[in-house]
Amino acid sequence: MKVLVAYASKHGSTKGIADFIGDKLRQSGNLVDVKEVKEIRNANDYDAFVIGSAVYMFHWLKEVKEFVSRNQAILSKKPVWLFSSGPVGKEARDKKGRDLRDVSGPNEIDELKELTKSRDHRVFFGVLDGTKLGFFYRQILKSSAVREGLPEGDFRDWADIEAWSSSIASSLEEIPKLAMG
Ligand SMILES: Cc1cc2nc3c(=O)[nH]c(=O)nc-3n(C[C@H](O)[C@H](O)[C@H](O)COP(=O)(O)O)c2cc1C
């Protein structure tokens, strides 16, 4: 299977997740390209897609939403998996007891699922490194309400990401068999 792992990342942690997923799918015998969405010229070349974005202020990054809209006709006919790299912190739940992965966005996830007819969407914990943030995000973080929900650190759960990658690899193995009936 020729697989494209397409991502949008502002500060590199979503790229790290995309690279990791790409490696796992390669190890399972797939031909894999891992590309930032801005670099992708022809989505038609691929049999399956994993598409991910960092989440900022409850939204996927603009360029990845545009990639999905532009390639909707192709994506909706091929197997697609979506992921978001979002919540930060050691707590799995917020003060109201809600799973952070359910309440951190992206707000447009239902539309993205519908456009791509995706098989799954996963939210992974991400990274916040204050030293990497530009002026705009540093200003947003100055608000104490925002600051409280965004502790610094690398909270990516590689075991969780690996398990999801393995489930995608298994599904990809089934696809040629299904196509042959
Ligand atoms: C100003 C700011 C706003 C953020 N808003 C959200 C959010 O709404 N939901 C979320 O899950 N994560 C949010 N995050 C956390 C980022 O998504 C997380 O740090 C992610 O791993 C960054 O990915 P990147 O390094 O690929 O840019 C925010 C981070 C910053 C600095």
The ligand as an SDF file (V2000), in Angstrom:
LIG
                    3D

 31 33  0  0  0  0  0  0  0  0999 V2000
   -1.8880   29.2710   22.6190 C   0  0  0  0  0  0  0  0  0  0  0  0
   -2.1320   27.7930   22.5880 C   0  0  0  0  0  0  0  0  0  0  0  0
   -3.4220   27.3020   22.4080 C   0  0  0  0  0  0  0  0  0  0  0  0
   -3.6720   25.9330   22.3920 C   0  0  0  0  0  0  0  0  0  0  0  0
   -4.9650   25.4960   22.2360 N   0  0  0  0  0  0  0  0  0  0  0  0
   -5.2150   24.1500   22.2570 C   0  0  0  0  0  0  0  0  0  0  0  0
   -6.5670   23.6590   22.1120 C   0  0  0  0  0  0  0  0  0  0  0  0
   -7.5180   24.4160   21.9390 O   0  0  0  0  0  0  0  0  0  0  0  0
   -6.7650   22.3240   22.1690 N   0  0  0  0  0  0  0  0  0  0  0  0
   -5.7360   21.4470   22.3620 C   0  0  0  0  0  0  0  0  0  0  0  0
   -5.9800   20.2360   22.4200 O   0  0  0  0  0  0  0  0  0  0  0  0
   -4.4450   21.8680   22.4650 N   0  0  0  0  0  0  0  0  0  0  0  0
   -4.1700   23.2080   22.4330 C   0  0  0  0  0  0  0  0  0  0  0  0
   -2.8810   23.6600   22.5500 N   0  0  0  0  0  0  0  0  0  0  0  0
   -1.8010   22.6860   22.7320 C   0  0  0  0  0  0  0  0  0  0  0  0
   -1.1610   22.3260   21.3830 C   0  0  0  0  0  0  0  0  0  0  0  0
   -2.0550   21.7710   20.5300 O   0  0  0  0  0  0  0  0  0  0  0  0
   -0.0640   21.3030   21.6420 C   0  0  0  0  0  0  0  0  0  0  0  0
    0.9450   22.0150   22.2860 O   0  0  0  0  0  0  0  0  0  0  0  0
    0.4080   20.6110   20.3550 C   0  0  0  0  0  0  0  0  0  0  0  0
    1.1200   19.4510   20.6940 O   0  0  0  0  0  0  0  0  0  0  0  0
    1.2660   21.5400   19.5140 C   0  0  0  0  0  0  0  0  0  0  0  0
    1.6100   20.8980   18.3170 O   0  0  0  0  0  0  0  0  0  0  0  0
    2.7970   21.4090   17.3720 P   0  0  0  0  0  0  0  0  0  0  0  0
    4.0670   21.3520   18.2000 O   0  0  0  0  0  0  0  0  0  0  0  0
    2.8210   20.4240   16.2430 O   0  0  0  0  0  0  0  0  0  0  0  0
    2.4780   22.7890   16.9230 O   0  0  0  0  0  0  0  0  0  0  0  0
   -2.6030   25.0160   22.5390 C   0  0  0  0  0  0  0  0  0  0  0  0
   -1.2930   25.5160   22.6890 C   0  0  0  0  0  0  0  0  0  0  0  0
   -1.0560   26.8750   22.7140 C   0  0  0  0  0  0  0  0  0  0  0  0
    0.3510   27.3700   22.8890 C   0  0  0  0  0  0  0  0  0  0  0  0
  1  2  1  0
  2  3  1  0
  2 30  2  0
  3  4  2  0
  4  5  1  0
  4 28  1  0
  5  6  2  0
  6  7  1  0
  6 13  1  0
  7  8  2  0
  7  9  1  0
  9 10  1  0
 10 11  2  0
 10 12  1  0
 12 13  2  0
 13 14  1  0
 14 15  1  0
 14 28  1  0
 15 16  1  0
 16 17  1  0
 16 18  1  0
 18 19  1  0
 18 20  1  0
 20 21  1  0
 20 22  1  0
 22 23  1  0
 23 24  1  0
 24 25  2  0
 24 26  1  0
 24 27  1  0
 28 29  2  0
 29 30  1  0
 30 31  1  0
M  END
$$$$
